[in-house]
Amino acid sequence: AYLDNKREELEKIRIENLSISDEVGHLTKDFDE
């Protein structure tokens, strides 16, 4: 159960990082234009 919890935490963090990099990508794209 402990490993499952860790895996869920990592998945949550990974998803948050993805959305953050998406936002950064939009910002840099706007900046380039």
C-alpha positions as a Markdown table, in Angstrom:
| # | Residue | x | y | z |
|---|---|---|---|---|
| 1 | Ala | 0.0 | 0.0 | 0.0 |
| 2 | Tyr | 2.9 | 2.3 | 0.8 |
| 3 | Leu | 4.3 | 1.9 | -2.7 |
| 4 | Asp | 0.9 | 2.6 | -4.2 |
| 5 | Asn | 0.6 | 5.8 | -2.3 |
| 6 | Lys | 4.1 | 6.9 | -3.4 |
| 7 | Arg | 3.2 | 6.1 | -7.0 |
| 8 | Glu | 0.1 | 8.2 | -6.8 |
| 9 | Glu | 2.0 | 11.1 | -5.3 |
| 10 | Leu | 4.6 | 10.8 | -8.1 |
| 11 | Glu | 1.8 | 10.7 | -10.7 |
| 12 | Lys | 0.2 | 13.8 | -9.2 |
| 13 | Ile | 3.5 | 15.6 | -9.2 |
| 14 | Arg | 4.2 | 14.6 | -12.8 |
| 15 | Ile | 0.8 | 15.8 | -14.0 |
| 16 | Glu | 1.3 | 19.1 | -12.1 |
| 17 | Asn | 4.8 | 19.5 | -13.8 |
| 18 | Leu | 3.2 | 18.8 | -17.2 |
| 19 | Ser | 0.6 | 21.5 | -16.7 |
| 20 | Ile | 3.3 | 23.9 | -15.5 |
| 21 | Ser | 5.5 | 23.2 | -18.5 |
| 22 | Asp | 2.5 | 23.7 | -20.8 |
| 23 | Glu | 1.9 | 27.1 | -19.3 |
| 24 | Val | 5.6 | 28.0 | -19.7 |
| 25 | Gly | 5.4 | 26.8 | -23.2 |
| 26 | His | 2.5 | 29.1 | -24.0 |
| 27 | Leu | 4.4 | 32.0 | -22.3 |
| 28 | Thr | 7.6 | 31.4 | -24.3 |
| 29 | Lys | 5.6 | 30.9 | -27.5 |
| 30 | Asp | 3.9 | 34.3 | -27.0 |
| 31 | Phe | 7.2 | 35.9 | -26.2 |
| 32 | Asp | 8.8 | 34.6 | -29.4 |
| 33 | Glu | 6.1 | 36.1 | -31.6 |
